[in-house]
Amino acid sequence: MFTGIVEELGEITGVEELPNAARLTVRGPVVTGDAKHGDSIAVSGVCLTVVEVSGAEFTVDVVHETLRRSRLAKIATGDRVNLERATAVGDRLGGHIMQGHVDGTGVFVARDDEGLTRFTLPAHLARYVVEKGSIAVDGISLTVASVTNDEFTVALIPTTLELTTLGRAEPGDLVNLEVDVVAKYVEKLATAHLPGLAAHNGAGALEEDA
């Protein structure tokens, strides 16, 4: 489990193609401080398992399913990524409950002078996003300022812009999105009791989400 409070801005130092997967080497002095084989680290919101640790770098394998759903499919050496270690039992929940299971990608649209930032919202995720609710963007826990059927906005403080990838984002850049998992559970439990809900959502709608 993660909370969306980014610990450091890491850097991709190596990308190796594997059969139906990719192996990434990531530099992150903070998160490697106590990391070991088998630990979980969120890389721009994607929960990945540490394969190897060497000094201030760690290596992870990214399977095809994760590449298909996230922006890691387009990652390259030199790219910056948000890093967060898995939350320890008893730690403060500074953001919101996140699994590190990316539901899809959005596109950075624009940011105004006050930090109000707009992203596209995939149609199959729109029903899970509500005003003043939580959403993870590239692994950052954020509060939704406004939402439509195809876009949402968040207000970014200067610290977030300085310490995360969003401060370097340009219009057209992809971002990883993870919606509130509680909303998905509520929908699944309610479907059997609300006539027409399943038809409205569409067959297999729930299966679209990781």
C-alpha positions in Angstrom: 0.0 0.0 0.0 1.1 3.6 -0.7 -0.2 7.0 0.3 0.8 9.2 -2.6 3.4 11.2 -0.7 6.4 11.2 -3.0 9.7 10.7 -1.2 12.0 11.7 -4.0 12.4 12.5 -7.6 14.3 9.6 -9.2 16.0 9.1 -12.5 15.8 6.2 -15.0 19.4 5.2 -15.6 18.8 2.1 -17.7 16.0 0.4 -19.9 16.4 -3.1 -21.1 13.8 -4.9 -23.3 12.9 -8.4 -22.1 10.4 -10.9 -23.7 7.0 -9.4 -22.9 8.6 -7.1 -20.3 11.1 -4.4 -19.6 13.8 -4.1 -17.0 14.3 -0.6 -15.5 17.2 0.7 -13.5 16.3 3.6 -11.3 18.4 6.0 -9.3 16.9 6.9 -5.9 19.3 7.5 -3.0 16.4 7.9 -0.5 14.3 4.9 -1.4 17.3 2.6 -1.7 18.5 3.5 1.8 16.8 0.4 3.3 15.6 -1.3 0.1 16.2 -5.0 -0.5 15.2 -7.7 -3.0 11.4 -8.2 -3.0 10.5 -4.8 -1.6 7.8 -2.7 -3.3 8.5 0.7 -4.6 6.1 2.9 -6.5 7.6 4.3 -9.7 5.4 7.2 -10.8 2.5 5.5 -9.2 3.3 1.9 -10.5 3.9 -0.6 -7.7 7.0 -2.6 -8.8 9.1 -5.3 -7.0 12.8 -4.7 -6.4 14.9 -7.2 -8.2 18.3 -5.9 -7.2 19.8 -3.0 -5.3 23.3 -1.6 -6.1 24.3 1.5 -4.2 21.8 4.3 -4.9 20.2 2.4 -7.8 17.6 -0.4 -7.9 16.3 -2.6 -10.7 12.7 -3.7 -11.4 11.0 -5.7 -14.0 7.8 -4.3 -15.7 5.5 -6.9 -17.2 3.5 -6.4 -20.5 0.2 -5.8 -18.7 1.8 -2.9 -16.7 3.4 -1.5 -19.8 0.1 -1.6 -21.6 -1.8 0.3 -18.8 0.8 2.9 -17.8 3.2 5.5 -19.3 6.2 3.3 -18.4 5.9 1.8 -21.9 7.4 5.1 -23.2 10.0 5.5 -20.4 13.6 6.3 -21.5 17.0 6.7 -19.9 17.2 10.1 -18.3 13.5 10.4 -17.5 12.5 11.5 -14.1 10.1 9.5 -12.0 8.3 9.9 -8.6 9.4 7.4 -6.0 7.7 6.2 -2.9 8.4 3.1 -0.7 5.5 1.0 0.5 3.8 2.3 3.6 4.8 0.6 6.9 2.1 -0.4 9.4 1.7 2.4 11.9 2.9 5.2 9.6 0.8 8.3 9.1 -1.6 8.2 6.1 -0.6 11.6 4.7 -2.3 11.2 1.3 -5.0 8.5 0.6 -5.0 4.7 0.2 -3.3 3.7 -3.0 -2.4 0.3 -4.4 0.0 1.3 -7.1 -2.2 -0.4 -9.6 -2.5 2.1 -12.4 -6.0 2.2 -14.0 -5.0 4.1 -17.1 -3.3 7.2 -18.5 -4.3 10.8 -18.9 -2.7 13.7 -20.7 -1.4 16.9 -19.2 -3.4 19.7 -20.8 -2.5 23.0 -19.2 -1.6 24.7 -15.9 -2.4 28.3 -15.0 -0.4 30.8 -13.0 -2.1 29.7 -9.7 -1.2 26.1 -10.2 -4.6 24.8 -11.3 -3.7 21.9 -13.6 -5.9 20.2 -16.1 -5.7 16.6 -17.4 -7.7 14.4 -19.7 -9.8 11.7 -18.1 -10.4 8.3 -19.8 -14.2 7.6 -20.2 -14.0 4.3 -18.3 -12.6 6.1 -15.2 -14.8 9.2 -15.2 -17.5 7.6 -13.0 -15.0 7.1 -10.2 -13.7 10.7 -10.0 -15.7 13.2 -8.0 -15.1 16.8 -6.9 -13.1 17.0 -3.7 -12.3 13.3 -4.0 -8.9 11.8 -4.3 -7.0 10.7 -7.4 -3.3 9.7 -7.9 -1.5 11.3 -10.8 1.9 9.8 -11.5 1.8 8.4 -7.9 1.0 11.8 -6.3 -2.1 11.9 -4.0 -4.2 14.9 -5.2 -7.6 16.4 -4.5 -9.9 16.8 -7.5 -10.9 20.5 -7.8 -13.3 19.9 -10.7 -14.3 17.2 -13.0 -16.2 16.6 -16.3 -16.8 13.5 -18.4 -13.5 13.8 -20.1 -11.3 16.1 -17.9 -10.4 16.9 -14.3 -8.4 19.6 -12.6 -6.2 19.7 -9.5 -4.6 22.5 -7.6 -0.8 22.0 -7.3 1.2 23.8 -4.6 4.7 25.0 -5.3 6.3 22.2 -3.3 4.6 19.6 -5.4 5.7 21.3 -8.6 9.3 21.5 -7.3 9.6 18.0 -5.9 7.7 15.9 -8.5 7.5 15.2 -12.2 4.4 17.4 -12.5 6.6 20.5 -12.2 8.4 19.4 -15.4 5.3 18.2 -17.3 4.6 19.7 -20.7 1.2 19.8 -22.5 0.7 16.5 -24.2 2.7 14.5 -21.7 1.2 11.2 -20.5 0.5 10.7 -16.7 -0.4 7.6 -14.8 -3.9 7.6 -13.1 -5.2 5.6 -10.2 -8.7 6.3 -9.0 -10.0 5.7 -5.5 -10.2 1.9 -5.0 -13.1 2.4 -2.5 -15.3 3.7 -5.3 -14.7 0.6 -7.4 -15.6 -1.7 -4.5 -18.8 0.3 -3.8 -19.8 0.0 -7.5 -19.3 -3.7 -7.6 -21.2 -4.3 -4.4 -24.0 -2.0 -5.4 -24.4 -3.3 -9.0 -26.5 -6.4 -7.9 -28.9 -4.2 -5.9 -29.4 -1.3 -8.4 -31.3 -2.3 -11.5 -29.8 -0.9 -14.7 -26.4 -0.1 -13.1 -24.7 -3.0 -14.8 -26.2 -2.1 -18.2 -25.3 1.6 -17.7 -21.7 0.7 -16.9 -21.4 -1.7 -19.8 -20.4 -5.4 -19.8 -17.0 -6.0 -18.5 -16.5 -2.4 -17.3 -15.0 -3.4 -14.0 -12.5 -5.6 -15.7 -11.0 -2.6 -17.4 -9.4 -1.5 -14.2 -6.2 -2.9 -12.8 
